[in-house]
């Protein structure tokens, strides 16, 4: 990953669902003056993402809020409709913001893009978690293998916040 701790996140676009419609947002405007935990993963409905990564953040959301986190964001290289449906199927409610990066704008800008074509997924995101405070990356944990969820797991990252 080319993005490093103590750097500013890139100004990039992503999509979220609001009132049933996909809405384009900008990282600088959306994360400014907020303390954010952002975790990226290879894909909605994939095995490790659905069994461990996303549920871990849903289950630990209150602990993160108690540590002053304003927003927890899940980002994946999927369209906003898929991210919304996956969030509903995982009961994220208002605990996690489901952020879609369908064109890899954010993922490529931080250098997290990986080729998962051999598994039928195409270009996706590596698995990582970062703590962002007013656009500055404070902590960044990236998995060596996107199939693993250890250093980026919610319970493990909570100890770094």
Secondary structure, 3 states (H helix, E strand, C coil): CCCCCCCECCCCEEEEEECCEEEEEEHHHHHCCCEEEEEEECCCCCHHHHHHHHHHHHHCHHHHHHCCCCEEEEEECCCHHHHHHHHHHCCCCCCCEEEECCCCHHHHHHCCEEECHHHCCCEEECCEEEEEECCEEEEEEECCCCCCCCCCCHHHHHCCC
